[in-house]
Amino acid sequence: MKINHIELKNFRNYKDCSVDFDPFINIFIGKNAQGKTNLLEAIYILSLSKSFKTKVIDVEGRGILIQEEIKAKGLDPDLYFKTKHPIIADLLVKEILKSKDRIFEKYLSIIKRLIPTKTMSRLAINLLKAIKELDEISVGKIHKLYDAAYNVFEDDPYFILNYTINLQSRGSKENLLKALKLLVYAESLLDIRNDRFIHRRGVISFDLARLFFKEETQLNFTFKYLEEAEDILELKQLLDPCSSFGYVDYLKTLIWKLENIYLGKDEELSLRIQIEELYETAITSVSEGLNRIEEAYHTYRERHLSKLNLPQYLKELDDLYNNQETRPYACILKFKIFEEKNIHLEEQQELLEELENYTYNNEVAKFLFKFYSKRLNYLTYRMKFLDLVKIVNKLKEFKSLMYDYYMYIAEAYNRNFQYAFEHLKDIDKTYNYLNPDFQQTWKDPDSVVDRIFSGVIVKHKGYYCFKSYDLQYRFSLKKCDKKFLNEGLKVNCYLHFYFTSIRAEIISEITD
C-alpha cells in the first residue's frame, strides 16, 4: 500500500489539512504539540480502520519516523524521539511490511537516500539505534545498515563515534583497528575536546590489548594498547570526574592487568594501590552509576583479598613492611586498611610521617598529593601539600589537571587570589572540555563543615557578585532566586571551587 495524498477535516487539532507525500522518504519535524502524532494517527486509522491509541504497548525506544524540534540549554534546536511516536512508527512498519527482508530493504533504502547534514546524521544515529531495539533484523544486516550510513556520513564526527561502537561490537582485530583510526580522524573534526570520543578510544584500545593477549602473538602490541588504554582512560576520568563510565572501564583495565600480566612484587603493589586510589576517588566524585563502580571494585576485592581475613592480611603487610624494597607500598596499604577499619590511629599518623621520607617513590608522591589535597583547609596539610609540589617536580606531569586545580584551591585558602586564578588560566589553556558541575566547597579551618561567608551583593561590569567581608574579594554567583539580585543586599554564602572560578551560593539573607 502506498499513500500519495491525505485530507483531514476536523480531526484532532486539524480543522482543514491537505498533505502530499513524497514517493520515497517523508520525515515529520516540528515543535511539540503541533499535530505530528495526530497526522500519523490519521494515516494509521485510514490504513487499518482502528486507532493505535486503543492499545497499550511497551515498546519504548522503538521506531524512527517522528522527531521533536526543541531548544535545550540555549543551544540550537535539537532532535529527539518521543516514546509515543516510535510506538506508532513500529506498528505501521509491522502492519505494512510483513517480511523482515522487506523491512531491512526499506531501511537500507531510506539510509542511502539521506543527505549528509547534521540533522540527517542525528536522524540516522537514532534510526540505527531504534532498529537494534526492534530485534527484528539480524545482527549481520544491522552491520550492513551501519556501513551504508557511514558511506553517507563519513565526515560527521558524531556519526563516526556511533559507527565505531558498532565496529567494536563486531569484535575482530581488523574492525577494532579501523574503529581506532576513525576515532582519531573524528576528533580532528571537532572544535573542542570531547570526553566521549576519548572514552571510546580507551575502551577500544583495551579490547585490542586483550585480543592480542588472547592470540598469544605479538605481545608487544598487548602492552602498547594496554598502556594507551590506561593513559586515555585516566584522561577521561580527569576531564569528566563526575562520570562513572571512565572510572568503571579504568578499574576494569587495571584489574585485568593485575590478573593477566606478569609483574614484579613492587609493580603488583603499585597497581593494587592505584586500584584502591581510583576507587576512593570514584566514590567521592560520582553521584550516578555508583553501582557499576562498586561491582567492578568488589570483583577485585573478592579475587584478591577475600581469601585473607584481617589478621592474615595484616601479617602479609608486615612481611612487606620488613622488606626494604616493598616498604613504601606496605606503608600505604597499611594506612589504608587502618583508615578503613578506623583502627590504630596513632600508627596511622606514624605511617604518614614515614611516607614523607619516600617522596622519591612515584606511588608515595601521588598518594601524599591526594591525601593532602583533600584536606587543604587544614593549615598543616596545606603547608605539606605546597612543600610536596615543590620537592616532587613530576607531580605536575603525573596529575596535570588536578595539580593546577588543587594549587588554585590552596592559594585561595592562603588568600592569594591572583596566584590562584593563574592556575585556572593554565587549566583553561590545556583543557577545552571539562565537566562543568565538578566542584569542591570551601571548608571551615580544620573541619569537615562547609564554611559560611557573610557579605554583600555588589555589581561589577554589569554583573551581580558577592563580596565577602572576611576575604575582601568579589566572587561570581551561582544561579539563584532573583529576589537576591539587589545591590547592597547582605547575604550568607557558601563558596564553591569550580574549574573556571570560585562561585558563591547564596543560602540566606542577613536581616538586622
Summary of the structure (lengths in Angstrom):
residues: 512
radius of gyration: 28.8
end to end distance: 77.2
largest distance: 89.4
contacts: 1531
relative contact order: 0.04
helix: 58%
strand: 13%
